[in-house]
Amino acid sequence: MAQVLEFRLPDLGEGLTEAEIVRWLVSVGDVVAIDQPVVEVETAKAMVEVPCPYGGVVTARFGEEGTELPVGAPLLTVAVGAASEGLVGTAADSQDSPQPAEGAEESPGGAGKPVAKPAAESSSGNVLVGYGTGAPVARRRRVKPDPVAVSAASSVPAASSPAPAVATEPAQTGPVPVISPLVRRLARENGLDLQRMTGSGPDGLITRSDVEHAVQAAAVEARPAPTVAAGPVGERVPLRGVRGAVADKLSRSRTEIPDATCWVDADATELMAARAAMNAAGGPKVSLIALLARICTAALARHPELNSRVDTAAREVVRLPSVHLGFAAQTERGLVVPVIRDAHARSVESLTEEFARLTDAARRSALTPAELTGGTFTLNNYGVFGVDGSTPIINHPEAAMLGVGRIVPKPWVHQGELAVRQVVQLSLTFDHRVCDGGTAGGFLRYVADCVENPAVLLRTV
């Protein structure tokens, strides 16, 4: 006989507590292999394909596309074993059942299908973060319906087709005595709570006629709602997934961090010429953002206060030994901040390669949670949007962010004469708790000096 195993949404790591179903990769009745991806979910960090640790026939799915589920909520059930093929024809009935069992349990009247938790040998043994597919789970004992309610319901002649009793308090404290998933769906679509109903069938079984009588009774008692003057109607966009995570982080940053911003215009003509010369010399091409990142890491070596975070509980500033450089990337899913690990130890060529890899992954929604967390300083190139300046919000819990505007030809005094030069505006937003304006100004001035004269980078840092 087939065993029906329940697969729950696993812990996806990085402290994530929920995920949104983006796309189901299997349907009820499909045969799945062990560790086959069955659903694509979006977390606050990234898009993830979730593999199922069981092989067999999908008998039920829980949650439509667009539904947000907490970690540990049921995703689907799979019939495994020699007889699982025989369930394909009846799998559609199981799809509407909203209560997957948490242990081996049988519906009242003996007509329900047993649902068992997985044993160690029933799964692949592979795990996602914090989710063991082979861990033993205790069985839940069967809870019988209230004998008083069952006795009262059984004493009514079946031919009279009475309306079910609807109590003000739940009549059941355990499994609802319903066999048919169609009855469950009918009740759900009409907003009826089956826990508050006592069925007219054997052993208190709730039948379709019971639900239909309850629906008719509710319709008779319904009263028209008071008329409310119509106001402006606008589109509502849920703040969830990446957009919701960004909103939460920005709100927290504005609430907790006393930030300040300073800025300066710099002549980037020599920096642009140096990049052109490097690319003309052969070898891998270097990007402008990689050169700016290299300048950032050199400036942070001189001003480590800005590569830190504040421990509010301990009332301490924690200066960090490594520079994990985040950079803002705009995607179809919203703003994301991939992180280049150990940016201070990378060459300009290595930085160029990593920028390209992470940007491509961001556009394909293929970034992992690890690639979106752990940053210590952020570089924000908003010049790509055609703007000169900005006062960005710090990426909490970091202490600073360097903003770079567009590089455009402008009149500039160069060597005592007016000339047309490539000018860029640089801005630094910093946490005033980690340093004062002198340190922030020193950092920004060093960055501007390197932009105006890249040979400054040849000095020992």
DAMOTA-V707539 format. One record per pair of residues at least 24 apart in sequence whose C-alpha atoms are under 10 Angstrom apart, sorted by the first residue. I is the first residue (numbers start at 1). J is the second residue. If there is no record, write none. Layout:
i=I j=J
i=I j=J
//
This chain:
i=1 j=79
i=1 j=80
i=1 j=81
i=1 j=82
i=1 j=83
i=1 j=84
i=1 j=86
i=2 j=56
i=2 j=57
i=2 j=78
i=2 j=79
i=2 j=80
i=2 j=81
i=2 j=82
i=2 j=83
i=2 j=84
i=2 j=85
i=2 j=86
i=2 j=87
i=2 j=114
i=2 j=115
i=3 j=56
i=3 j=77
i=3 j=78
i=3 j=79
i=3 j=80
i=3 j=81
i=3 j=82
i=3 j=83
i=3 j=84
i=3 j=104
i=3 j=113
i=3 j=114
i=3 j=115
i=3 j=116
i=3 j=117
i=3 j=118
i=3 j=122
i=4 j=56
i=4 j=57
i=4 j=58
i=4 j=59
i=4 j=60
i=4 j=77
i=4 j=78
i=4 j=79
i=4 j=80
i=4 j=81
i=4 j=84
i=4 j=100
i=4 j=101
i=4 j=104
i=4 j=113
i=4 j=114
i=4 j=115
i=4 j=116
i=4 j=117
i=4 j=118
i=5 j=54
i=5 j=55
i=5 j=56
i=5 j=58
i=5 j=59
i=5 j=76
i=5 j=77
i=5 j=78
i=5 j=79
i=5 j=80
i=5 j=100
i=5 j=101
i=5 j=102
i=5 j=103
i=5 j=104
i=5 j=114
i=5 j=115
i=5 j=116
i=5 j=117
i=5 j=118
i=5 j=119
i=5 j=122
i=5 j=123
i=6 j=52
i=6 j=54
i=6 j=58
i=6 j=59
i=6 j=60
i=6 j=61
i=6 j=74
i=6 j=75
i=6 j=76
i=6 j=77
i=6 j=78
i=6 j=79
i=6 j=100
i=6 j=101
i=6 j=102
i=6 j=103
i=6 j=115
i=6 j=116
i=6 j=117
i=6 j=118
i=7 j=51
i=7 j=52
i=7 j=53
i=7 j=54
i=7 j=61
i=7 j=72
i=7 j=73
i=7 j=74
i=7 j=75
i=7 j=76
i=7 j=77
i=7 j=78
i=7 j=100
i=7 j=117
i=7 j=118
i=7 j=133
i=8 j=52
i=8 j=62
i=8 j=70
i=8 j=71
i=8 j=72
i=8 j=73
i=8 j=74
i=8 j=75
i=8 j=76
i=8 j=77
i=8 j=131
i=8 j=133
i=9 j=41
i=9 j=50
i=9 j=52
i=9 j=69
i=9 j=70
i=9 j=71
i=9 j=72
i=9 j=73
i=9 j=74
i=9 j=75
i=9 j=76
i=9 j=128
i=9 j=131
i=10 j=50
i=10 j=51
i=10 j=70
i=10 j=71
i=10 j=72
i=10 j=73
i=10 j=74
i=10 j=75
i=10 j=127
i=10 j=128
i=10 j=129
i=10 j=130
i=10 j=131
i=10 j=132
i=10 j=133
i=11 j=70
i=11 j=71
i=11 j=72
i=11 j=127
i=11 j=128
i=11 j=129
i=11 j=130
i=11 j=131
i=11 j=132
i=12 j=43
i=12 j=45
i=12 j=48
i=12 j=50
i=12 j=71
i=12 j=128
i=12 j=129
i=12 j=130
i=12 j=131
i=12 j=369
i=13 j=45
i=13 j=128
i=13 j=129
i=13 j=130
i=13 j=131
i=13 j=369
i=13 j=370
i=14 j=44
i=14 j=45
i=14 j=129
i=14 j=369
i=14 j=370
i=14 j=372
i=14 j=373
i=16 j=43
i=16 j=44
i=16 j=45
i=16 j=70
i=16 j=71
i=16 j=369
i=17 j=43
i=17 j=44
i=17 j=69
i=17 j=70
i=17 j=71
i=17 j=72
i=18 j=42
i=18 j=43
i=18 j=44
i=18 j=68
i=18 j=69
i=18 j=70
i=18 j=71
i=18 j=72
i=18 j=73
i=18 j=240
i=18 j=241
i=19 j=43
i=19 j=44
i=19 j=45
i=19 j=46
i=19 j=47
i=19 j=48
i=19 j=66
i=19 j=67
i=19 j=68
i=19 j=69
i=19 j=70
i=19 j=71
i=19 j=240
i=19 j=241
i=20 j=44
i=20 j=47
i=20 j=63
i=20 j=64
i=20 j=65
i=20 j=66
i=20 j=67
i=20 j=68
i=20 j=69
i=20 j=70
i=20 j=240
i=20 j=241
i=21 j=47
i=21 j=48
i=21 j=63
i=21 j=64
i=21 j=65
i=21 j=66
i=21 j=67
i=21 j=68
i=21 j=69
i=21 j=75
i=22 j=47
i=22 j=48
i=22 j=49
i=22 j=64
i=22 j=65
i=22 j=66
i=22 j=67
i=22 j=68
i=23 j=49
i=23 j=64
i=23 j=65
i=23 j=66
i=24 j=49
i=24 j=61
i=24 j=63
i=24 j=64
i=24 j=65
i=25 j=49
i=25 j=50
i=26 j=58
i=26 j=61
i=27 j=57
i=27 j=58
i=27 j=59
i=27 j=60
i=27 j=61
i=27 j=76
i=27 j=91
i=27 j=92
i=27 j=95
i=28 j=57
i=28 j=58
i=28 j=59
i=28 j=60
i=28 j=61
i=28 j=76
i=28 j=77
i=28 j=78
i=28 j=88
i=28 j=89
i=28 j=90
i=28 j=91
i=28 j=92
i=28 j=93
i=28 j=94
i=28 j=95
i=29 j=56
i=29 j=57
i=29 j=58
i=29 j=59
i=29 j=60
i=29 j=78
i=29 j=79
i=29 j=85
i=29 j=87
i=29 j=88
i=29 j=89
i=29 j=90
i=29 j=91
i=29 j=92
i=29 j=94
i=29 j=95
i=30 j=56
i=30 j=57
i=30 j=58
i=30 j=59
i=30 j=78
i=30 j=85
i=30 j=88
i=30 j=91
i=31 j=55
i=31 j=56
i=31 j=57
i=31 j=58
i=31 j=59
i=31 j=78
i=31 j=79
i=31 j=80
i=31 j=84
i=31 j=85
i=31 j=88
i=32 j=56
i=32 j=57
i=32 j=58
i=32 j=78
i=32 j=79
i=32 j=80
i=33 j=57
i=33 j=124
i=34 j=122
i=34 j=123
i=34 j=124
i=34 j=125
i=34 j=126
i=35 j=123
i=35 j=124
i=35 j=125
i=35 j=126
i=35 j=127
i=38 j=75
i=38 j=76
i=39 j=65
i=39 j=75
i=39 j=76
i=40 j=65
i=41 j=65
i=41 j=66
i=41 j=67
i=41 j=68
i=41 j=69
i=41 j=241
i=42 j=66
i=42 j=68
i=42 j=240
i=42 j=241
i=42 j=242
i=42 j=365
i=43 j=68
i=43 j=240
i=43 j=241
i=43 j=242
i=43 j=244
i=43 j=245
i=43 j=369
i=44 j=240
i=44 j=241
i=44 j=242
i=44 j=243
i=44 j=244
i=44 j=245
i=44 j=246
i=44 j=369
i=44 j=372
i=45 j=241
i=45 j=242
i=45 j=243
i=45 j=245
i=45 j=246
i=45 j=336
i=45 j=337
i=45 j=365
i=45 j=367
i=45 j=368
i=45 j=369
i=45 j=370
i=45 j=371
i=45 j=372
i=45 j=373
i=46 j=241
i=46 j=242
i=46 j=333
i=46 j=336
i=46 j=362
i=46 j=365
i=46 j=366
i=46 j=367
i=46 j=368
i=46 j=369
i=46 j=370
i=46 j=371
i=46 j=372
i=47 j=241
i=47 j=242
i=47 j=364
i=47 j=365
i=47 j=366
i=47 j=367
i=47 j=368
i=47 j=369
i=48 j=365
i=48 j=366
i=48 j=367
i=48 j=368
i=48 j=369
i=50 j=75
i=50 j=128
i=51 j=126
i=51 j=127
i=51 j=128
i=52 j=76
i=52 j=77
i=52 j=78
i=52 j=123
i=52 j=124
i=52 j=126
i=52 j=127
i=52 j=133
i=53 j=78
i=53 j=118
i=53 j=122
i=53 j=123
i=53 j=124
i=53 j=125
i=53 j=126
i=53 j=127
i=53 j=128
i=53 j=132
i=53 j=133
i=53 j=134
i=54 j=78
i=54 j=79
i=54 j=80
i=54 j=118
i=54 j=121
i=54 j=122
i=54 j=123
i=54 j=124
i=54 j=125
i=54 j=133
i=55 j=79
i=55 j=80
i=55 j=81
i=55 j=84
i=55 j=122
i=55 j=123
i=55 j=124
i=56 j=80
i=56 j=81
i=56 j=82
i=56 j=83
i=56 j=84
i=56 j=85
i=56 j=87
i=57 j=81
i=57 j=83
i=57 j=84
i=57 j=85
i=57 j=86
i=57 j=87
i=57 j=88
i=57 j=91
i=58 j=84
i=58 j=87
i=58 j=88
i=58 j=91
i=58 j=92
i=58 j=94
i=58 j=95
i=59 j=84
i=59 j=87
i=59 j=88
i=59 j=89
i=59 j=90
i=59 j=91
i=59 j=92
i=59 j=93
i=59 j=94
i=59 j=95
i=60 j=91
i=60 j=92
i=60 j=93
i=60 j=94
i=60 j=95
i=60 j=96
i=60 j=97
i=60 j=98
i=60 j=100
i=61 j=94
i=61 j=95
i=61 j=96
i=61 j=97
i=61 j=98
i=61 j=100
i=62 j=95
i=62 j=96
i=62 j=97
i=62 j=98
i=62 j=99
i=62 j=100
i=63 j=98
i=68 j=240
i=68 j=241
i=71 j=131
i=72 j=131
i=73 j=100
i=74 j=98
i=74 j=99
i=74 j=100
i=74 j=101
i=74 j=102
i=75 j=100
i=76 j=100
i=77 j=101
i=77 j=115
i=78 j=115
i=79 j=115
i=79 j=116
i=80 j=118
i=80 j=122
i=80 j=123
i=81 j=122
i=92 j=181
i=93 j=180
i=93 j=181
i=93 j=182
i=94 j=180
i=94 j=181
i=94 j=182
i=95 j=181
i=95 j=182
i=95 j=185
i=96 j=180
i=96 j=181
i=96 j=182
i=96 j=183
i=96 j=184
i=96 j=185
i=96 j=186
i=96 j=188
i=97 j=178
i=97 j=179
i=97 j=180
i=97 j=181
i=97 j=182
i=97 j=183
i=97 j=184
i=97 j=185
i=98 j=181
i=98 j=184
i=98 j=185
i=98 j=188
i=99 j=175
i=99 j=176
i=99 j=181
i=99 j=184
i=101 j=140
i=101 j=175
i=102 j=137
i=102 j=138
i=102 j=139
i=102 j=140
i=103 j=137
i=103 j=138
i=103 j=139
i=103 j=140
i=103 j=141
i=103 j=142
i=104 j=138
i=104 j=139
i=104 j=140
i=104 j=141
i=104 j=142
i=105 j=139
i=105 j=140
i=105 j=141
i=105 j=142
i=105 j=143
i=105 j=175
i=106 j=141
i=106 j=142
i=106 j=143
i=106 j=175
i=106 j=179
i=107 j=142
i=107 j=143
i=107 j=144
i=107 j=175
i=107 j=176
i=107 j=177
i=107 j=178
i=107 j=179
i=107 j=205
i=108 j=142
i=108 j=143
i=108 j=144
i=108 j=145
i=108 j=175
i=108 j=176
i=108 j=177
i=108 j=178
i=108 j=179
i=108 j=202
i=108 j=203
i=108 j=204
i=108 j=205
i=109 j=177
i=109 j=178
i=109 j=179
i=109 j=201
i=109 j=202
i=109 j=203
i=109 j=204
i=109 j=205
i=110 j=179
i=111 j=178
i=111 j=179
i=111 j=180
i=112 j=177
i=112 j=178
i=112 j=179
i=112 j=180
i=113 j=179
i=116 j=140
i=141 j=174
i=142 j=174
i=142 j=175
i=143 j=172
i=143 j=173
i=143 j=174
i=143 j=175
i=143 j=176
i=144 j=172
i=144 j=173
i=144 j=174
i=144 j=175
i=144 j=176
i=144 j=177
i=144 j=203
i=144 j=204
i=145 j=171
i=145 j=172
i=145 j=173
i=145 j=174
i=145 j=175
i=145 j=176
i=145 j=177
i=145 j=198
i=145 j=203
i=145 j=204
i=145 j=205
i=146 j=171
i=146 j=172
i=146 j=173
i=146 j=174
i=146 j=198
i=146 j=203
i=146 j=204
i=147 j=203
i=147 j=204
i=148 j=204
i=149 j=197
i=149 j=198
i=149 j=199
i=149 j=200
i=149 j=203
i=149 j=204
i=150 j=198
i=150 j=199
i=150 j=200
i=150 j=201
i=150 j=202
i=150 j=203
i=150 j=204
i=150 j=205
i=151 j=200
i=151 j=202
i=151 j=203
i=151 j=204
i=152 j=198
i=152 j=199
i=152 j=200
i=152 j=204
i=153 j=198
i=153 j=199
i=153 j=200
i=153 j=201
i=153 j=202
i=153 j=203
i=153 j=204
i=153 j=205
i=154 j=199
i=154 j=200
i=154 j=201
i=154 j=202
i=154 j=203
i=154 j=204
i=154 j=205
i=155 j=200
i=156 j=200
i=156 j=201
i=157 j=200
i=158 j=200
i=158 j=201
i=158 j=202
i=161 j=200
i=161 j=209
i=161 j=210
i=161 j=213
i=162 j=199
i=162 j=200
i=162 j=209
i=162 j=210
i=162 j=213
i=163 j=198
i=163 j=199
i=163 j=200
i=163 j=209
i=163 j=210
i=163 j=211
i=163 j=212
i=163 j=213
i=163 j=214
i=163 j=215
i=163 j=216
i=163 j=217
i=164 j=196
i=164 j=197
i=164 j=198
i=164 j=199
i=164 j=200
i=164 j=201
i=164 j=204
i=164 j=206
i=164 j=207
i=164 j=209
i=164 j=210
i=164 j=211
i=164 j=212
i=164 j=213
i=164 j=214
i=164 j=217
i=165 j=196
i=165 j=197
i=165 j=198
i=165 j=199
i=165 j=200
i=165 j=210
i=165 j=213
i=165 j=214
i=166 j=192
i=166 j=193
i=166 j=194
i=166 j=195
i=166 j=196
i=166 j=197
i=166 j=198
i=166 j=199
i=166 j=214
i=167 j=195
i=167 j=196
i=167 j=197
i=167 j=198
i=168 j=196
i=168 j=197
i=169 j=195
i=169 j=196
i=169 j=197
i=170 j=194
i=170 j=195
i=170 j=196
i=170 j=197
i=170 j=198
i=171 j=195
i=171 j=196
i=171 j=197
i=171 j=198
i=172 j=196
i=172 j=197
i=172 j=198
i=176 j=204
i=176 j=205
i=176 j=206
i=177 j=201
i=177 j=202
i=177 j=203
i=177 j=204
i=177 j=205
i=177 j=206
i=177 j=207
i=178 j=204
i=178 j=205
i=178 j=206
i=178 j=207
i=178 j=208
i=179 j=205
i=179 j=206
i=179 j=207
i=180 j=206
i=180 j=207
i=180 j=208
i=182 j=207
i=182 j=208
i=183 j=207
i=183 j=208
i=183 j=209
i=183 j=210
i=183 j=211
i=183 j=212
i=184 j=208
i=184 j=211
i=186 j=211
i=186 j=212
i=186 j=215
i=187 j=211
i=187 j=212
i=187 j=214
i=187 j=215
i=190 j=214
i=190 j=215
i=190 j=218
i=191 j=215
i=191 j=218
i=192 j=218
i=241 j=333
i=241 j=334
i=242 j=333
i=242 j=334
i=242 j=335
i=242 j=336
i=243 j=333
i=243 j=334
i=243 j=335
i=243 j=336
i=245 j=336
i=246 j=334
i=246 j=335
i=246 j=336
i=246 j=337
i=246 j=395
i=249 j=393
i=249 j=394
i=249 j=395
i=249 j=396
i=249 j=397
i=250 j=392
i=250 j=393
i=250 j=394
i=250 j=395
i=250 j=396
i=251 j=393
i=251 j=396
i=252 j=394
i=252 j=395
i=252 j=396
i=252 j=397
i=253 j=393
i=253 j=394
i=253 j=395
i=253 j=396
i=253 j=397
i=253 j=398
i=253 j=431
i=254 j=393
i=254 j=394
i=254 j=395
i=254 j=396
i=256 j=312
i=256 j=396
i=256 j=397
i=256 j=431
i=257 j=310
i=257 j=393
i=257 j=394
i=257 j=396
i=257 j=397
i=257 j=398
i=257 j=399
i=257 j=430
i=257 j=431
i=257 j=432
i=257 j=433
i=258 j=394
i=258 j=430
i=258 j=431
i=258 j=432
i=258 j=433
i=259 j=391
i=259 j=392
i=259 j=393
i=259 j=394
i=259 j=399
i=259 j=400
i=259 j=429
i=259 j=430
i=259 j=431
i=259 j=432
i=259 j=433
i=260 j=391
i=260 j=393
i=260 j=394
i=260 j=400
i=260 j=428
i=260 j=429
i=260 j=430
i=260 j=431
i=260 j=432
i=260 j=436
i=260 j=437
i=260 j=440
i=261 j=390
i=261 j=391
i=261 j=392
i=261 j=393
i=261 j=400
i=261 j=401
i=261 j=402
i=261 j=427
i=261 j=428
i=261 j=429
i=261 j=430
i=261 j=431
i=261 j=432
i=261 j=437
i=261 j=440
i=261 j=441
i=262 j=391
i=262 j=402
i=262 j=426
i=262 j=427
i=262 j=428
i=262 j=429
i=262 j=430
i=262 j=437
i=262 j=440
i=262 j=441
i=262 j=444
i=263 j=389
i=263 j=390
i=263 j=391
i=263 j=402
i=263 j=403
i=263 j=404
i=263 j=425
i=263 j=426
i=263 j=427
i=263 j=428
i=263 j=429
i=263 j=440
i=263 j=441
i=263 j=444
i=263 j=445
i=263 j=448
i=264 j=389
i=264 j=424
i=264 j=425
i=264 j=426
i=264 j=427
i=264 j=428
i=264 j=441
i=264 j=444
i=264 j=445
i=264 j=447
i=264 j=448
i=265 j=388
i=265 j=389
i=265 j=405
i=265 j=423
i=265 j=424
i=265 j=425
i=265 j=426
i=265 j=427
i=265 j=448
i=266 j=407
i=266 j=412
i=266 j=421
i=266 j=422
i=266 j=423
i=266 j=424
i=266 j=425
i=266 j=426
i=266 j=445
i=266 j=447
i=266 j=448
i=266 j=449
i=266 j=450
i=266 j=451
i=266 j=452
i=267 j=407
i=267 j=408
i=267 j=409
i=267 j=410
i=267 j=412
i=267 j=413
i=267 j=414
i=267 j=420
i=267 j=421
i=267 j=422
i=267 j=423
i=267 j=424
i=267 j=425
i=267 j=448
i=267 j=449
i=267 j=451
i=267 j=452
i=267 j=453
i=268 j=407
i=268 j=408
i=268 j=409
i=268 j=421
i=268 j=422
i=268 j=423
i=268 j=424
i=268 j=425
i=268 j=448
i=268 j=449
i=268 j=450
i=268 j=451
i=268 j=452
i=268 j=453
i=268 j=454
i=269 j=407
i=269 j=408
i=269 j=409
i=269 j=420
i=269 j=421
i=269 j=422
i=269 j=423
i=269 j=424
i=269 j=451
i=269 j=452
i=269 j=453
i=270 j=421
i=270 j=422
i=270 j=450
i=270 j=451
i=270 j=452
i=270 j=453
i=270 j=454
i=270 j=455
i=271 j=422
i=271 j=450
i=271 j=451
i=271 j=452
i=271 j=453
i=271 j=454
i=271 j=455
i=272 j=407
i=272 j=422
i=272 j=451
i=272 j=452
i=272 j=454
i=273 j=454
i=274 j=453
i=274 j=454
i=274 j=455
i=275 j=454
i=283 j=349
i=284 j=348
i=284 j=349
i=284 j=350
i=284 j=352
i=284 j=353
i=285 j=348
i=285 j=349
i=285 j=352
i=285 j=353
i=286 j=348
i=286 j=349
i=286 j=350
i=286 j=351
i=286 j=352
i=286 j=353
i=287 j=348
i=287 j=349
i=287 j=351
i=287 j=352
i=287 j=353
i=287 j=355
i=287 j=356
i=288 j=348
i=288 j=352
i=289 j=327
i=289 j=348
i=289 j=351
i=289 j=352
i=289 j=355
i=289 j=379
i=289 j=380
i=289 j=381
i=289 j=404
i=290 j=343
i=290 j=346
i=290 j=347
i=290 j=348
i=290 j=349
i=290 j=350
i=290 j=351
i=290 j=352
i=290 j=353
i=290 j=354
i=290 j=355
i=290 j=356
i=291 j=347
i=291 j=348
i=291 j=349
i=291 j=351
i=291 j=352
i=291 j=450
i=291 j=451
i=291 j=454
i=292 j=348
i=292 j=379
i=292 j=381
i=292 j=402
i=292 j=404
i=292 j=447
i=292 j=450
i=292 j=451
i=293 j=325
i=293 j=326
i=293 j=327
i=293 j=343
i=293 j=344
i=293 j=346
i=293 j=347
i=293 j=348
i=293 j=351
i=293 j=352
i=293 j=355
i=293 j=378
i=293 j=379
i=293 j=402
i=294 j=343
i=294 j=344
i=294 j=345
i=294 j=346
i=294 j=347
i=294 j=348
i=294 j=351
i=294 j=447
i=294 j=450
i=294 j=457
i=295 j=344
i=295 j=348
i=295 j=446
i=295 j=447
i=295 j=448
i=295 j=449
i=295 j=450
i=295 j=451
i=295 j=454
i=295 j=456
i=295 j=457
i=296 j=323
i=296 j=325
i=296 j=343
i=296 j=344
i=296 j=377
i=296 j=378
i=296 j=379
i=296 j=402
i=296 j=443
i=296 j=444
i=296 j=446
i=296 j=447
i=296 j=450
i=297 j=322
i=297 j=323
i=297 j=324
i=297 j=325
i=297 j=342
i=297 j=343
i=297 j=344
i=297 j=345
i=297 j=346
i=297 j=377
i=297 j=447
i=297 j=461
i=298 j=344
i=298 j=443
i=298 j=446
i=298 j=447
i=298 j=450
i=298 j=457
i=298 j=460
i=298 j=461
i=299 j=442
i=299 j=443
i=299 j=444
i=299 j=445
i=299 j=446
i=299 j=447
i=299 j=450
i=299 j=457
i=299 j=461
i=300 j=344
i=300 j=377
i=300 j=443
i=300 j=446
i=300 j=447
i=300 j=461
i=301 j=344
i=301 j=443
i=301 j=461
i=302 j=439
i=302 j=442
i=302 j=443
i=302 j=446
i=302 j=461
i=303 j=435
i=303 j=439
i=303 j=440
i=303 j=442
i=303 j=443
i=303 j=444
i=303 j=446
i=304 j=434
i=304 j=435
i=304 j=439
i=304 j=443
i=305 j=399
i=305 j=400
i=305 j=431
i=305 j=433
i=305 j=434
i=305 j=435
i=305 j=436
i=305 j=439
i=305 j=440
i=305 j=443
i=306 j=376
i=306 j=377
i=306 j=398
i=306 j=399
i=306 j=400
i=306 j=401
i=306 j=430
i=306 j=431
i=306 j=432
i=306 j=434
i=306 j=435
i=306 j=439
i=306 j=440
i=306 j=443
i=307 j=375
i=307 j=376
i=307 j=377
i=307 j=378
i=307 j=398
i=307 j=399
i=307 j=400
i=307 j=401
i=307 j=434
i=308 j=376
i=308 j=377
i=308 j=397
i=308 j=398
i=308 j=399
i=308 j=400
i=308 j=431
i=308 j=434
i=309 j=376
i=309 j=377
i=309 j=396
i=309 j=397
i=309 j=398
i=309 j=399
i=309 j=400
i=309 j=431
i=309 j=433
i=309 j=434
i=310 j=396
i=310 j=397
i=310 j=398
i=310 j=399
i=310 j=431
i=310 j=433
i=310 j=434
i=311 j=397
i=316 j=433
i=316 j=434
i=317 j=399
i=317 j=433
i=317 j=434
i=317 j=435
i=318 j=434
i=319 j=376
i=319 j=399
i=319 j=434
i=320 j=376
i=321 j=376
i=322 j=375
i=322 j=376
i=323 j=374
i=323 j=375
i=323 j=376
i=323 j=377
i=323 j=378
i=324 j=373
i=324 j=374
i=324 j=375
i=324 j=376
i=324 j=377
i=324 j=378
i=325 j=374
i=325 j=375
i=325 j=376
i=325 j=377
i=325 j=378
i=325 j=379
i=325 j=401
i=326 j=355
i=326 j=371
i=326 j=372
i=326 j=373
i=326 j=374
i=326 j=375
i=326 j=376
i=326 j=377
i=326 j=378
i=326 j=379
i=326 j=380
i=326 j=395
i=326 j=398
i=326 j=401
i=327 j=355
i=327 j=358
i=327 j=359
i=327 j=372
i=327 j=375
i=327 j=377
i=327 j=378
i=327 j=379
i=327 j=380
i=327 j=381
i=327 j=401
i=327 j=402
i=328 j=359
i=328 j=378
i=328 j=379
i=328 j=380
i=328 j=381
i=328 j=382
i=328 j=395
i=328 j=403
i=329 j=358
i=329 j=359
i=329 j=360
i=329 j=362
i=329 j=363
i=329 j=380
i=329 j=381
i=329 j=382
i=330 j=359
i=330 j=362
i=330 j=363
i=330 j=382
i=331 j=359
i=331 j=362
i=331 j=363
i=331 j=364
i=331 j=365
i=332 j=362
i=332 j=363
i=332 j=364
i=332 j=365
i=333 j=362
i=333 j=363
i=333 j=364
i=333 j=365
i=335 j=362
i=336 j=362
i=336 j=363
i=336 j=365
i=336 j=367
i=336 j=372
i=337 j=362
i=337 j=371
i=337 j=372
i=337 j=373
i=337 j=375
i=337 j=378
i=337 j=379
i=337 j=380
i=337 j=395
i=338 j=362
i=338 j=367
i=338 j=368
i=338 j=369
i=338 j=370
i=338 j=371
i=338 j=372
i=338 j=373
i=338 j=374
i=338 j=375
i=338 j=378
i=339 j=370
i=339 j=371
i=339 j=372
i=339 j=373
i=339 j=374
i=339 j=375
i=339 j=376
i=339 j=377
i=339 j=378
i=340 j=371
i=340 j=372
i=340 j=373
i=340 j=374
i=340 j=375
i=340 j=378
i=341 j=371
i=341 j=374
i=341 j=375
i=341 j=376
i=342 j=375
i=374 j=398
i=376 j=400
i=376 j=401
i=377 j=401
i=377 j=402
i=378 j=402
i=378 j=403
i=379 j=403
i=379 j=404
i=379 j=428
i=380 j=404
i=380 j=405
i=380 j=427
i=380 j=428
i=381 j=405
i=381 j=406
i=381 j=426
i=382 j=406
i=383 j=407
i=383 j=408
i=383 j=424
i=383 j=425
i=387 j=425
i=388 j=423
i=388 j=424
i=388 j=425
i=388 j=426
i=389 j=424
i=389 j=425
i=389 j=426
i=389 j=427
i=390 j=425
i=390 j=426
i=390 j=427
i=390 j=428
i=390 j=429
i=391 j=427
i=391 j=428
i=391 j=429
i=392 j=427
i=392 j=428
i=392 j=429
i=392 j=430
i=393 j=429
i=393 j=430
i=394 j=428
i=394 j=429
i=394 j=430
i=394 j=431
i=396 j=431
i=397 j=431
i=398 j=430
i=398 j=431
i=399 j=429
i=399 j=430
i=399 j=431
i=399 j=432
i=399 j=433
i=399 j=434
i=399 j=435
i=400 j=428
i=400 j=429
i=400 j=430
i=400 j=431
i=400 j=432
i=400 j=434
i=400 j=440
i=401 j=427
i=401 j=428
i=401 j=429
i=401 j=430
i=401 j=431
i=402 j=426
i=402 j=427
i=402 j=428
i=402 j=429
i=402 j=430
i=402 j=443
i=402 j=444
i=402 j=447
i=403 j=427
i=403 j=428
i=403 j=429
i=404 j=428
i=422 j=452
i=423 j=451
i=423 j=452
i=424 j=448
i=424 j=451
i=424 j=452
i=426 j=451
//
